[in-house]
């Protein structure tokens, strides 16, 4: 009997500002997924709660403190040659600091209608579509 592959758990923040724009990050050159856009976040450490992981990742990558809300969406995805990942996309808001690229290449704030114009990591695409669908944006 073959065992089901174990998923690596990754958290990502769906962070909106007071103007309704979403926070995006571009992965740095030289690593996996270089140049692709994603929502901020990263892997859980052993024994770490998903909300704590998202707060830690936002501090490390963006130099901001966030308040984490509910899970927006869960996505299971397998990139070629990699172990499967389970992504927990969690709603969050910045409570201290201003997002700046510390552990990422670039940060951007974008309106929902323009989210589809970016070159996203594949696992983020269903979430982009869901955000647009909930906002009533054509093509979402």
MODELLER restraints for C-alpha pairs under 7 A, 6 or more apart:
rsr = mdl.restraints
at = mdl.atoms
rsr.add(forms.Gaussian(group=physical.xy_distance, feature=features.Distance(at['CA:5:A'], at['CA:84:A']), mean=6.90, stdev=0.5))
rsr.add(forms.Gaussian(group=physical.xy_distance, feature=features.Distance(at['CA:6:A'], at['CA:84:A']), mean=6.88, stdev=0.5))
rsr.add(forms.Gaussian(group=physical.xy_distance, feature=features.Distance(at['CA:7:A'], at['CA:83:A']), mean=6.83, stdev=0.5))
rsr.add(forms.Gaussian(group=physical.xy_distance, feature=features.Distance(at['CA:7:A'], at['CA:84:A']), mean=4.86, stdev=0.5))
rsr.add(forms.Gaussian(group=physical.xy_distance, feature=features.Distance(at['CA:7:A'], at['CA:85:A']), mean=4.73, stdev=0.5))
rsr.add(forms.Gaussian(group=physical.xy_distance, feature=features.Distance(at['CA:7:A'], at['CA:86:A']), mean=5.71, stdev=0.5))
rsr.add(forms.Gaussian(group=physical.xy_distance, feature=features.Distance(at['CA:8:A'], at['CA:84:A']), mean=6.32, stdev=0.5))
rsr.add(forms.Gaussian(group=physical.xy_distance, feature=features.Distance(at['CA:8:A'], at['CA:85:A']), mean=4.62, stdev=0.5))
rsr.add(forms.Gaussian(group=physical.xy_distance, feature=features.Distance(at['CA:8:A'], at['CA:86:A']), mean=6.04, stdev=0.5))
rsr.add(forms.Gaussian(group=physical.xy_distance, feature=features.Distance(at['CA:9:A'], at['CA:43:A']), mean=6.10, stdev=0.5))
rsr.add(forms.Gaussian(group=physical.xy_distance, feature=features.Distance(at['CA:9:A'], at['CA:44:A']), mean=6.13, stdev=0.5))
rsr.add(forms.Gaussian(group=physical.xy_distance, feature=features.Distance(at['CA:9:A'], at['CA:85:A']), mean=5.75, stdev=0.5))
rsr.add(forms.Gaussian(group=physical.xy_distance, feature=features.Distance(at['CA:9:A'], at['CA:86:A']), mean=4.86, stdev=0.5))
rsr.add(forms.Gaussian(group=physical.xy_distance, feature=features.Distance(at['CA:9:A'], at['CA:87:A']), mean=5.96, stdev=0.5))
rsr.add(forms.Gaussian(group=physical.xy_distance, feature=features.Distance(at['CA:10:A'], at['CA:42:A']), mean=5.29, stdev=0.5))
rsr.add(forms.Gaussian(group=physical.xy_distance, feature=features.Distance(at['CA:10:A'], at['CA:43:A']), mean=4.36, stdev=0.5))
rsr.add(forms.Gaussian(group=physical.xy_distance, feature=features.Distance(at['CA:10:A'], at['CA:44:A']), mean=5.96, stdev=0.5))
rsr.add(forms.Gaussian(group=physical.xy_distance, feature=features.Distance(at['CA:10:A'], at['CA:85:A']), mean=6.79, stdev=0.5))
rsr.add(forms.Gaussian(group=physical.xy_distance, feature=features.Distance(at['CA:10:A'], at['CA:86:A']), mean=6.10, stdev=0.5))
rsr.add(forms.Gaussian(group=physical.xy_distance, feature=features.Distance(at['CA:10:A'], at['CA:87:A']), mean=4.74, stdev=0.5))
rsr.add(forms.Gaussian(group=physical.xy_distance, feature=features.Distance(at['CA:10:A'], at['CA:88:A']), mean=6.22, stdev=0.5))
rsr.add(forms.Gaussian(group=physical.xy_distance, feature=features.Distance(at['CA:11:A'], at['CA:41:A']), mean=5.34, stdev=0.5))
rsr.add(forms.Gaussian(group=physical.xy_distance, feature=features.Distance(at['CA:11:A'], at['CA:42:A']), mean=5.48, stdev=0.5))
rsr.add(forms.Gaussian(group=physical.xy_distance, feature=features.Distance(at['CA:11:A'], at['CA:43:A']), mean=6.35, stdev=0.5))
rsr.add(forms.Gaussian(group=physical.xy_distance, feature=features.Distance(at['CA:11:A'], at['CA:50:A']), mean=6.41, stdev=0.5))
rsr.add(forms.Gaussian(group=physical.xy_distance, feature=features.Distance(at['CA:11:A'], at['CA:54:A']), mean=5.99, stdev=0.5))
rsr.add(forms.Gaussian(group=physical.xy_distance, feature=features.Distance(at['CA:11:A'], at['CA:87:A']), mean=5.58, stdev=0.5))
rsr.add(forms.Gaussian(group=physical.xy_distance, feature=features.Distance(at['CA:11:A'], at['CA:88:A']), mean=4.76, stdev=0.5))
rsr.add(forms.Gaussian(group=physical.xy_distance, feature=features.Distance(at['CA:11:A'], at['CA:89:A']), mean=5.93, stdev=0.5))
rsr.add(forms.Gaussian(group=physical.xy_distance, feature=features.Distance(at['CA:12:A'], at['CA:39:A']), mean=5.64, stdev=0.5))
rsr.add(forms.Gaussian(group=physical.xy_distance, feature=features.Distance(at['CA:12:A'], at['CA:40:A']), mean=5.36, stdev=0.5))
rsr.add(forms.Gaussian(group=physical.xy_distance, feature=features.Distance(at['CA:12:A'], at['CA:41:A']), mean=4.21, stdev=0.5))
rsr.add(forms.Gaussian(group=physical.xy_distance, feature=features.Distance(at['CA:12:A'], at['CA:42:A']), mean=6.53, stdev=0.5))
rsr.add(forms.Gaussian(group=physical.xy_distance, feature=features.Distance(at['CA:12:A'], at['CA:54:A']), mean=6.65, stdev=0.5))
rsr.add(forms.Gaussian(group=physical.xy_distance, feature=features.Distance(at['CA:12:A'], at['CA:87:A']), mean=6.99, stdev=0.5))
rsr.add(forms.Gaussian(group=physical.xy_distance, feature=features.Distance(at['CA:12:A'], at['CA:88:A']), mean=6.14, stdev=0.5))
rsr.add(forms.Gaussian(group=physical.xy_distance, feature=features.Distance(at['CA:12:A'], at['CA:89:A']), mean=4.72, stdev=0.5))
rsr.add(forms.Gaussian(group=physical.xy_distance, feature=features.Distance(at['CA:12:A'], at['CA:90:A']), mean=6.10, stdev=0.5))
rsr.add(forms.Gaussian(group=physical.xy_distance, feature=features.Distance(at['CA:13:A'], at['CA:39:A']), mean=5.89, stdev=0.5))
rsr.add(forms.Gaussian(group=physical.xy_distance, feature=features.Distance(at['CA:13:A'], at['CA:40:A']), mean=5.50, stdev=0.5))
rsr.add(forms.Gaussian(group=physical.xy_distance, feature=features.Distance(at['CA:13:A'], at['CA:41:A']), mean=6.06, stdev=0.5))
rsr.add(forms.Gaussian(group=physical.xy_distance, feature=features.Distance(at['CA:13:A'], at['CA:54:A']), mean=6.79, stdev=0.5))
rsr.add(forms.Gaussian(group=physical.xy_distance, feature=features.Distance(at['CA:13:A'], at['CA:89:A']), mean=5.74, stdev=0.5))
rsr.add(forms.Gaussian(group=physical.xy_distance, feature=features.Distance(at['CA:13:A'], at['CA:90:A']), mean=5.06, stdev=0.5))
rsr.add(forms.Gaussian(group=physical.xy_distance, feature=features.Distance(at['CA:13:A'], at['CA:91:A']), mean=5.78, stdev=0.5))
rsr.add(forms.Gaussian(group=physical.xy_distance, feature=features.Distance(at['CA:13:A'], at['CA:92:A']), mean=5.86, stdev=0.5))
rsr.add(forms.Gaussian(group=physical.xy_distance, feature=features.Distance(at['CA:14:A'], at['CA:39:A']), mean=6.60, stdev=0.5))
rsr.add(forms.Gaussian(group=physical.xy_distance, feature=features.Distance(at['CA:14:A'], at['CA:89:A']), mean=6.41, stdev=0.5))
rsr.add(forms.Gaussian(group=physical.xy_distance, feature=features.Distance(at['CA:14:A'], at['CA:90:A']), mean=5.75, stdev=0.5))
rsr.add(forms.Gaussian(group=physical.xy_distance, feature=features.Distance(at['CA:14:A'], at['CA:91:A']), mean=4.68, stdev=0.5))
rsr.add(forms.Gaussian(group=physical.xy_distance, feature=features.Distance(at['CA:14:A'], at['CA:92:A']), mean=5.88, stdev=0.5))
rsr.add(forms.Gaussian(group=physical.xy_distance, feature=features.Distance(at['CA:15:A'], at['CA:22:A']), mean=5.65, stdev=0.5))
rsr.add(forms.Gaussian(group=physical.xy_distance, feature=features.Distance(at['CA:15:A'], at['CA:23:A']), mean=5.56, stdev=0.5))
rsr.add(forms.Gaussian(group=physical.xy_distance, feature=features.Distance(at['CA:15:A'], at['CA:91:A']), mean=6.15, stdev=0.5))
rsr.add(forms.Gaussian(group=physical.xy_distance, feature=features.Distance(at['CA:15:A'], at['CA:92:A']), mean=5.02, stdev=0.5))
rsr.add(forms.Gaussian(group=physical.xy_distance, feature=features.Distance(at['CA:15:A'], at['CA:93:A']), mean=5.32, stdev=0.5))
rsr.add(forms.Gaussian(group=physical.xy_distance, feature=features.Distance(at['CA:16:A'], at['CA:22:A']), mean=4.54, stdev=0.5))
rsr.add(forms.Gaussian(group=physical.xy_distance, feature=features.Distance(at['CA:16:A'], at['CA:23:A']), mean=6.31, stdev=0.5))
rsr.add(forms.Gaussian(group=physical.xy_distance, feature=features.Distance(at['CA:16:A'], at['CA:93:A']), mean=6.41, stdev=0.5))
rsr.add(forms.Gaussian(group=physical.xy_distance, feature=features.Distance(at['CA:20:A'], at['CA:111:A']), mean=6.67, stdev=0.5))
rsr.add(forms.Gaussian(group=physical.xy_distance, feature=features.Distance(at['CA:21:A'], at['CA:109:A']), mean=5.55, stdev=0.5))
rsr.add(forms.Gaussian(group=physical.xy_distance, feature=features.Distance(at['CA:21:A'], at['CA:110:A']), mean=4.88, stdev=0.5))
rsr.add(forms.Gaussian(group=physical.xy_distance, feature=features.Distance(at['CA:21:A'], at['CA:111:A']), mean=4.48, stdev=0.5))
rsr.add(forms.Gaussian(group=physical.xy_distance, feature=features.Distance(at['CA:21:A'], at['CA:112:A']), mean=6.73, stdev=0.5))
rsr.add(forms.Gaussian(group=physical.xy_distance, feature=features.Distance(at['CA:22:A'], at['CA:109:A']), mean=5.27, stdev=0.5))
rsr.add(forms.Gaussian(group=physical.xy_distance, feature=features.Distance(at['CA:22:A'], at['CA:110:A']), mean=5.18, stdev=0.5))
rsr.add(forms.Gaussian(group=physical.xy_distance, feature=features.Distance(at['CA:22:A'], at['CA:111:A']), mean=6.24, stdev=0.5))
rsr.add(forms.Gaussian(group=physical.xy_distance, feature=features.Distance(at['CA:23:A'], at['CA:39:A']), mean=6.82, stdev=0.5))
rsr.add(forms.Gaussian(group=physical.xy_distance, feature=features.Distance(at['CA:23:A'], at['CA:108:A']), mean=5.85, stdev=0.5))
rsr.add(forms.Gaussian(group=physical.xy_distance, feature=features.Distance(at['CA:23:A'], at['CA:109:A']), mean=4.68, stdev=0.5))
rsr.add(forms.Gaussian(group=physical.xy_distance, feature=features.Distance(at['CA:23:A'], at['CA:110:A']), mean=6.67, stdev=0.5))
rsr.add(forms.Gaussian(group=physical.xy_distance, feature=features.Distance(at['CA:24:A'], at['CA:37:A']), mean=6.63, stdev=0.5))
rsr.add(forms.Gaussian(group=physical.xy_distance, feature=features.Distance(at['CA:24:A'], at['CA:38:A']), mean=5.85, stdev=0.5))
rsr.add(forms.Gaussian(group=physical.xy_distance, feature=features.Distance(at['CA:24:A'], at['CA:39:A']), mean=5.06, stdev=0.5))
rsr.add(forms.Gaussian(group=physical.xy_distance, feature=features.Distance(at['CA:24:A'], at['CA:40:A']), mean=6.59, stdev=0.5))
rsr.add(forms.Gaussian(group=physical.xy_distance, feature=features.Distance(at['CA:24:A'], at['CA:107:A']), mean=5.65, stdev=0.5))
rsr.add(forms.Gaussian(group=physical.xy_distance, feature=features.Distance(at['CA:24:A'], at['CA:108:A']), mean=5.22, stdev=0.5))
rsr.add(forms.Gaussian(group=physical.xy_distance, feature=features.Distance(at['CA:24:A'], at['CA:109:A']), mean=6.20, stdev=0.5))
rsr.add(forms.Gaussian(group=physical.xy_distance, feature=features.Distance(at['CA:25:A'], at['CA:37:A']), mean=5.51, stdev=0.5))
rsr.add(forms.Gaussian(group=physical.xy_distance, feature=features.Distance(at['CA:25:A'], at['CA:38:A']), mean=5.40, stdev=0.5))
rsr.add(forms.Gaussian(group=physical.xy_distance, feature=features.Distance(at['CA:25:A'], at['CA:39:A']), mean=5.94, stdev=0.5))
rsr.add(forms.Gaussian(group=physical.xy_distance, feature=features.Distance(at['CA:25:A'], at['CA:40:A']), mean=6.01, stdev=0.5))
rsr.add(forms.Gaussian(group=physical.xy_distance, feature=features.Distance(at['CA:25:A'], at['CA:104:A']), mean=6.42, stdev=0.5))
rsr.add(forms.Gaussian(group=physical.xy_distance, feature=features.Distance(at['CA:25:A'], at['CA:106:A']), mean=5.70, stdev=0.5))
rsr.add(forms.Gaussian(group=physical.xy_distance, feature=features.Distance(at['CA:25:A'], at['CA:107:A']), mean=4.53, stdev=0.5))
rsr.add(forms.Gaussian(group=physical.xy_distance, feature=features.Distance(at['CA:25:A'], at['CA:108:A']), mean=6.44, stdev=0.5))
rsr.add(forms.Gaussian(group=physical.xy_distance, feature=features.Distance(at['CA:26:A'], at['CA:35:A']), mean=5.77, stdev=0.5))
rsr.add(forms.Gaussian(group=physical.xy_distance, feature=features.Distance(at['CA:26:A'], at['CA:36:A']), mean=5.52, stdev=0.5))
rsr.add(forms.Gaussian(group=physical.xy_distance, feature=features.Distance(at['CA:26:A'], at['CA:37:A']), mean=4.30, stdev=0.5))
rsr.add(forms.Gaussian(group=physical.xy_distance, feature=features.Distance(at['CA:26:A'], at['CA:38:A']), mean=6.30, stdev=0.5))
rsr.add(forms.Gaussian(group=physical.xy_distance, feature=features.Distance(at['CA:26:A'], at['CA:104:A']), mean=6.15, stdev=0.5))
rsr.add(forms.Gaussian(group=physical.xy_distance, feature=features.Distance(at['CA:26:A'], at['CA:105:A']), mean=5.44, stdev=0.5))
rsr.add(forms.Gaussian(group=physical.xy_distance, feature=features.Distance(at['CA:26:A'], at['CA:106:A']), mean=5.17, stdev=0.5))
rsr.add(forms.Gaussian(group=physical.xy_distance, feature=features.Distance(at['CA:26:A'], at['CA:107:A']), mean=6.45, stdev=0.5))
rsr.add(forms.Gaussian(group=physical.xy_distance, feature=features.Distance(at['CA:27:A'], at['CA:33:A']), mean=6.41, stdev=0.5))
rsr.add(forms.Gaussian(group=physical.xy_distance, feature=features.Distance(at['CA:27:A'], at['CA:34:A']), mean=5.07, stdev=0.5))
rsr.add(forms.Gaussian(group=physical.xy_distance, feature=features.Distance(at['CA:27:A'], at['CA:35:A']), mean=5.19, stdev=0.5))
rsr.add(forms.Gaussian(group=physical.xy_distance, feature=features.Distance(at['CA:27:A'], at['CA:36:A']), mean=5.61, stdev=0.5))
rsr.add(forms.Gaussian(group=physical.xy_distance, feature=features.Distance(at['CA:27:A'], at['CA:37:A']), mean=6.28, stdev=0.5))
rsr.add(forms.Gaussian(group=physical.xy_distance, feature=features.Distance(at['CA:27:A'], at['CA:104:A']), mean=5.44, stdev=0.5))
rsr.add(forms.Gaussian(group=physical.xy_distance, feature=features.Distance(at['CA:27:A'], at['CA:105:A']), mean=5.57, stdev=0.5))
rsr.add(forms.Gaussian(group=physical.xy_distance, feature=features.Distance(at['CA:28:A'], at['CA:34:A']), mean=5.28, stdev=0.5))
rsr.add(forms.Gaussian(group=physical.xy_distance, feature=features.Distance(at['CA:28:A'], at['CA:35:A']), mean=6.08, stdev=0.5))
rsr.add(forms.Gaussian(group=physical.xy_distance, feature=features.Distance(at['CA:28:A'], at['CA:104:A']), mean=5.54, stdev=0.5))
rsr.add(forms.Gaussian(group=physical.xy_distance, feature=features.Distance(at['CA:28:A'], at['CA:105:A']), mean=4.47, stdev=0.5))
rsr.add(forms.Gaussian(group=physical.xy_distance, feature=features.Distance(at['CA:29:A'], at['CA:35:A']), mean=6.10, stdev=0.5))
rsr.add(forms.Gaussian(group=physical.xy_distance, feature=features.Distance(at['CA:36:A'], at['CA:119:A']), mean=5.57, stdev=0.5))
rsr.add(forms.Gaussian(group=physical.xy_distance, feature=features.Distance(at['CA:36:A'], at['CA:120:A']), mean=5.31, stdev=0.5))
rsr.add(forms.Gaussian(group=physical.xy_distance, feature=features.Distance(at['CA:36:A'], at['CA:121:A']), mean=5.67, stdev=0.5))
rsr.add(forms.Gaussian(group=physical.xy_distance, feature=features.Distance(at['CA:37:A'], at['CA:118:A']), mean=6.68, stdev=0.5))
rsr.add(forms.Gaussian(group=physical.xy_distance, feature=features.Distance(at['CA:37:A'], at['CA:119:A']), mean=5.83, stdev=0.5))
rsr.add(forms.Gaussian(group=physical.xy_distance, feature=features.Distance(at['CA:37:A'], at['CA:120:A']), mean=4.44, stdev=0.5))
rsr.add(forms.Gaussian(group=physical.xy_distance, feature=features.Distance(at['CA:37:A'], at['CA:121:A']), mean=5.99, stdev=0.5))
rsr.add(forms.Gaussian(group=physical.xy_distance, feature=features.Distance(at['CA:38:A'], at['CA:120:A']), mean=5.83, stdev=0.5))
rsr.add(forms.Gaussian(group=physical.xy_distance, feature=features.Distance(at['CA:38:A'], at['CA:121:A']), mean=6.01, stdev=0.5))
rsr.add(forms.Gaussian(group=physical.xy_distance, feature=features.Distance(at['CA:38:A'], at['CA:124:A']), mean=6.52, stdev=0.5))
rsr.add(forms.Gaussian(group=physical.xy_distance, feature=features.Distance(at['CA:40:A'], at['CA:58:A']), mean=6.69, stdev=0.5))
rsr.add(forms.Gaussian(group=physical.xy_distance, feature=features.Distance(at['CA:41:A'], at['CA:54:A']), mean=5.72, stdev=0.5))
rsr.add(forms.Gaussian(group=physical.xy_distance, feature=features.Distance(at['CA:41:A'], at['CA:57:A']), mean=5.29, stdev=0.5))
rsr.add(forms.Gaussian(group=physical.xy_distance, feature=features.Distance(at['CA:41:A'], at['CA:58:A']), mean=6.44, stdev=0.5))
rsr.add(forms.Gaussian(group=physical.xy_distance, feature=features.Distance(at['CA:42:A'], at['CA:57:A']), mean=6.12, stdev=0.5))
rsr.add(forms.Gaussian(group=physical.xy_distance, feature=features.Distance(at['CA:44:A'], at['CA:50:A']), mean=6.64, stdev=0.5))
rsr.add(forms.Gaussian(group=physical.xy_distance, feature=features.Distance(at['CA:44:A'], at['CA:53:A']), mean=5.60, stdev=0.5))
rsr.add(forms.Gaussian(group=physical.xy_distance, feature=features.Distance(at['CA:51:A'], at['CA:68:A']), mean=5.95, stdev=0.5))
rsr.add(forms.Gaussian(group=physical.xy_distance, feature=features.Distance(at['CA:55:A'], at['CA:65:A']), mean=6.45, stdev=0.5))
rsr.add(forms.Gaussian(group=physical.xy_distance, feature=features.Distance(at['CA:55:A'], at['CA:66:A']), mean=5.76, stdev=0.5))
rsr.add(forms.Gaussian(group=physical.xy_distance, feature=features.Distance(at['CA:58:A'], at['CA:64:A']), mean=5.83, stdev=0.5))
rsr.add(forms.Gaussian(group=physical.xy_distance, feature=features.Distance(at['CA:58:A'], at['CA:65:A']), mean=6.68, stdev=0.5))
rsr.add(forms.Gaussian(group=physical.xy_distance, feature=features.Distance(at['CA:59:A'], at['CA:65:A']), mean=5.99, stdev=0.5))
rsr.add(forms.Gaussian(group=physical.xy_distance, feature=features.Distance(at['CA:60:A'], at['CA:102:A']), mean=6.91, stdev=0.5))
rsr.add(forms.Gaussian(group=physical.xy_distance, feature=features.Distance(at['CA:60:A'], at['CA:103:A']), mean=6.33, stdev=0.5))
rsr.add(forms.Gaussian(group=physical.xy_distance, feature=features.Distance(at['CA:61:A'], at['CA:101:A']), mean=6.47, stdev=0.5))
rsr.add(forms.Gaussian(group=physical.xy_distance, feature=features.Distance(at['CA:61:A'], at['CA:102:A']), mean=4.98, stdev=0.5))
rsr.add(forms.Gaussian(group=physical.xy_distance, feature=features.Distance(at['CA:61:A'], at['CA:103:A']), mean=3.99, stdev=0.5))
rsr.add(forms.Gaussian(group=physical.xy_distance, feature=features.Distance(at['CA:61:A'], at['CA:104:A']), mean=5.93, stdev=0.5))
rsr.add(forms.Gaussian(group=physical.xy_distance, feature=features.Distance(at['CA:62:A'], at['CA:99:A']), mean=5.00, stdev=0.5))
rsr.add(forms.Gaussian(group=physical.xy_distance, feature=features.Distance(at['CA:62:A'], at['CA:100:A']), mean=5.00, stdev=0.5))
rsr.add(forms.Gaussian(group=physical.xy_distance, feature=features.Distance(at['CA:62:A'], at['CA:101:A']), mean=5.41, stdev=0.5))
rsr.add(forms.Gaussian(group=physical.xy_distance, feature=features.Distance(at['CA:62:A'], at['CA:102:A']), mean=5.43, stdev=0.5))
rsr.add(forms.Gaussian(group=physical.xy_distance, feature=features.Distance(at['CA:62:A'], at['CA:103:A']), mean=6.73, stdev=0.5))
rsr.add(forms.Gaussian(group=physical.xy_distance, feature=features.Distance(at['CA:63:A'], at['CA:97:A']), mean=6.63, stdev=0.5))
rsr.add(forms.Gaussian(group=physical.xy_distance, feature=features.Distance(at['CA:63:A'], at['CA:99:A']), mean=6.19, stdev=0.5))
rsr.add(forms.Gaussian(group=physical.xy_distance, feature=features.Distance(at['CA:63:A'], at['CA:100:A']), mean=6.46, stdev=0.5))
rsr.add(forms.Gaussian(group=physical.xy_distance, feature=features.Distance(at['CA:63:A'], at['CA:102:A']), mean=6.80, stdev=0.5))
rsr.add(forms.Gaussian(group=physical.xy_distance, feature=features.Distance(at['CA:64:A'], at['CA:94:A']), mean=6.56, stdev=0.5))
rsr.add(forms.Gaussian(group=physical.xy_distance, feature=features.Distance(at['CA:64:A'], at['CA:96:A']), mean=5.73, stdev=0.5))
rsr.add(forms.Gaussian(group=physical.xy_distance, feature=features.Distance(at['CA:64:A'], at['CA:97:A']), mean=4.66, stdev=0.5))
rsr.add(forms.Gaussian(group=physical.xy_distance, feature=features.Distance(at['CA:64:A'], at['CA:98:A']), mean=6.09, stdev=0.5))
rsr.add(forms.Gaussian(group=physical.xy_distance, feature=features.Distance(at['CA:64:A'], at['CA:99:A']), mean=5.89, stdev=0.5))
rsr.add(forms.Gaussian(group=physical.xy_distance, feature=features.Distance(at['CA:65:A'], at['CA:94:A']), mean=5.81, stdev=0.5))
rsr.add(forms.Gaussian(group=physical.xy_distance, feature=features.Distance(at['CA:65:A'], at['CA:95:A']), mean=5.67, stdev=0.5))
rsr.add(forms.Gaussian(group=physical.xy_distance, feature=features.Distance(at['CA:65:A'], at['CA:96:A']), mean=5.00, stdev=0.5))
rsr.add(forms.Gaussian(group=physical.xy_distance, feature=features.Distance(at['CA:65:A'], at['CA:97:A']), mean=6.50, stdev=0.5))
rsr.add(forms.Gaussian(group=physical.xy_distance, feature=features.Distance(at['CA:66:A'], at['CA:92:A']), mean=6.20, stdev=0.5))
rsr.add(forms.Gaussian(group=physical.xy_distance, feature=features.Distance(at['CA:66:A'], at['CA:93:A']), mean=5.34, stdev=0.5))
rsr.add(forms.Gaussian(group=physical.xy_distance, feature=features.Distance(at['CA:66:A'], at['CA:94:A']), mean=4.35, stdev=0.5))
rsr.add(forms.Gaussian(group=physical.xy_distance, feature=features.Distance(at['CA:66:A'], at['CA:95:A']), mean=5.34, stdev=0.5))
rsr.add(forms.Gaussian(group=physical.xy_distance, feature=features.Distance(at['CA:67:A'], at['CA:92:A']), mean=5.48, stdev=0.5))
rsr.add(forms.Gaussian(group=physical.xy_distance, feature=features.Distance(at['CA:67:A'], at['CA:93:A']), mean=5.42, stdev=0.5))
rsr.add(forms.Gaussian(group=physical.xy_distance, feature=features.Distance(at['CA:67:A'], at['CA:94:A']), mean=6.41, stdev=0.5))
rsr.add(forms.Gaussian(group=physical.xy_distance, feature=features.Distance(at['CA:67:A'], at['CA:95:A']), mean=6.42, stdev=0.5))
rsr.add(forms.Gaussian(group=physical.xy_distance, feature=features.Distance(at['CA:68:A'], at['CA:90:A']), mean=6.92, stdev=0.5))
rsr.add(forms.Gaussian(group=physical.xy_distance, feature=features.Distance(at['CA:68:A'], at['CA:91:A']), mean=6.10, stdev=0.5))
rsr.add(forms.Gaussian(group=physical.xy_distance, feature=features.Distance(at['CA:68:A'], at['CA:92:A']), mean=4.33, stdev=0.5))
rsr.add(forms.Gaussian(group=physical.xy_distance, feature=features.Distance(at['CA:68:A'], at['CA:93:A']), mean=6.73, stdev=0.5))
rsr.add(forms.Gaussian(group=physical.xy_distance, feature=features.Distance(at['CA:69:A'], at['CA:90:A']), mean=6.46, stdev=0.5))
rsr.add(forms.Gaussian(group=physical.xy_distance, feature=features.Distance(at['CA:69:A'], at['CA:91:A']), mean=5.03, stdev=0.5))
rsr.add(forms.Gaussian(group=physical.xy_distance, feature=features.Distance(at['CA:69:A'], at['CA:92:A']), mean=5.42, stdev=0.5))
rsr.add(forms.Gaussian(group=physical.xy_distance, feature=features.Distance(at['CA:70:A'], at['CA:90:A']), mean=5.70, stdev=0.5))
rsr.add(forms.Gaussian(group=physical.xy_distance, feature=features.Distance(at['CA:70:A'], at['CA:91:A']), mean=5.66, stdev=0.5))
rsr.add(forms.Gaussian(group=physical.xy_distance, feature=features.Distance(at['CA:71:A'], at['CA:88:A']), mean=6.56, stdev=0.5))
rsr.add(forms.Gaussian(group=physical.xy_distance, feature=features.Distance(at['CA:71:A'], at['CA:89:A']), mean=5.85, stdev=0.5))
rsr.add(forms.Gaussian(group=physical.xy_distance, feature=features.Distance(at['CA:71:A'], at['CA:90:A']), mean=4.22, stdev=0.5))
rsr.add(forms.Gaussian(group=physical.xy_distance, feature=features.Distance(at['CA:71:A'], at['CA:91:A']), mean=6.19, stdev=0.5))
rsr.add(forms.Gaussian(group=physical.xy_distance, feature=features.Distance(at['CA:72:A'], at['CA:89:A']), mean=5.46, stdev=0.5))
rsr.add(forms.Gaussian(group=physical.xy_distance, feature=features.Distance(at['CA:72:A'], at['CA:90:A']), mean=5.12, stdev=0.5))
rsr.add(forms.Gaussian(group=physical.xy_distance, feature=features.Distance(at['CA:72:A'], at['CA:91:A']), mean=5.91, stdev=0.5))
rsr.add(forms.Gaussian(group=physical.xy_distance, feature=features.Distance(at['CA:73:A'], at['CA:88:A']), mean=6.32, stdev=0.5))
rsr.add(forms.Gaussian(group=physical.xy_distance, feature=features.Distance(at['CA:73:A'], at['CA:89:A']), mean=5.20, stdev=0.5))
rsr.add(forms.Gaussian(group=physical.xy_distance, feature=features.Distance(at['CA:73:A'], at['CA:127:A']), mean=6.88, stdev=0.5))
rsr.add(forms.Gaussian(group=physical.xy_distance, feature=features.Distance(at['CA:74:A'], at['CA:86:A']), mean=6.99, stdev=0.5))
rsr.add(forms.Gaussian(group=physical.xy_distance, feature=features.Distance(at['CA:74:A'], at['CA:87:A']), mean=5.62, stdev=0.5))
rsr.add(forms.Gaussian(group=physical.xy_distance, feature=features.Distance(at['CA:74:A'], at['CA:88:A']), mean=4.81, stdev=0.5))
rsr.add(forms.Gaussian(group=physical.xy_distance, feature=features.Distance(at['CA:74:A'], at['CA:89:A']), mean=6.04, stdev=0.5))
rsr.add(forms.Gaussian(group=physical.xy_distance, feature=features.Distance(at['CA:75:A'], at['CA:86:A']), mean=5.76, stdev=0.5))
rsr.add(forms.Gaussian(group=physical.xy_distance, feature=features.Distance(at['CA:75:A'], at['CA:87:A']), mean=5.12, stdev=0.5))
rsr.add(forms.Gaussian(group=physical.xy_distance, feature=features.Distance(at['CA:75:A'], at['CA:88:A']), mean=6.79, stdev=0.5))
rsr.add(forms.Gaussian(group=physical.xy_distance, feature=features.Distance(at['CA:75:A'], at['CA:123:A']), mean=6.98, stdev=0.5))
rsr.add(forms.Gaussian(group=physical.xy_distance, feature=features.Distance(at['CA:76:A'], at['CA:85:A']), mean=5.76, stdev=0.5))
rsr.add(forms.Gaussian(group=physical.xy_distance, feature=features.Distance(at['CA:76:A'], at['CA:86:A']), mean=4.47, stdev=0.5))
rsr.add(forms.Gaussian(group=physical.xy_distance, feature=features.Distance(at['CA:76:A'], at['CA:87:A']), mean=6.25, stdev=0.5))
rsr.add(forms.Gaussian(group=physical.xy_distance, feature=features.Distance(at['CA:77:A'], at['CA:84:A']), mean=5.76, stdev=0.5))
rsr.add(forms.Gaussian(group=physical.xy_distance, feature=features.Distance(at['CA:77:A'], at['CA:85:A']), mean=5.44, stdev=0.5))
rsr.add(forms.Gaussian(group=physical.xy_distance, feature=features.Distance(at['CA:77:A'], at['CA:86:A']), mean=6.53, stdev=0.5))
rsr.add(forms.Gaussian(group=physical.xy_distance, feature=features.Distance(at['CA:77:A'], at['CA:123:A']), mean=5.95, stdev=0.5))
rsr.add(forms.Gaussian(group=physical.xy_distance, feature=features.Distance(at['CA:78:A'], at['CA:84:A']), mean=4.32, stdev=0.5))
rsr.add(forms.Gaussian(group=physical.xy_distance, feature=features.Distance(at['CA:78:A'], at['CA:85:A']), mean=6.13, stdev=0.5))
rsr.add(forms.Gaussian(group=physical.xy_distance, feature=features.Distance(at['CA:100:A'], at['CA:107:A']), mean=6.44, stdev=0.5))
rsr.add(forms.Gaussian(group=physical.xy_distance, feature=features.Distance(at['CA:101:A'], at['CA:107:A']), mean=5.85, stdev=0.5))
rsr.add(forms.Gaussian(group=physical.xy_distance, feature=features.Distance(at['CA:112:A'], at['CA:132:A']), mean=6.23, stdev=0.5))
rsr.add(forms.Gaussian(group=physical.xy_distance, feature=features.Distance(at['CA:113:A'], at['CA:137:A']), mean=6.40, stdev=0.5))
rsr.add(forms.Gaussian(group=physical.xy_distance, feature=features.Distance(at['CA:115:A'], at['CA:128:A']), mean=6.84, stdev=0.5))
rsr.add(forms.Gaussian(group=physical.xy_distance, feature=features.Distance(at['CA:129:A'], at['CA:140:A']), mean=4.46, stdev=0.5))
rsr.add(forms.Gaussian(group=physical.xy_distance, feature=features.Distance(at['CA:130:A'], at['CA:140:A']), mean=6.38, stdev=0.5))
rsr.add(forms.Gaussian(group=physical.xy_distance, feature=features.Distance(at['CA:132:A'], at['CA:140:A']), mean=4.34, stdev=0.5))
rsr.add(forms.Gaussian(group=physical.xy_distance, feature=features.Distance(at['CA:133:A'], at['CA:140:A']), mean=4.31, stdev=0.5))
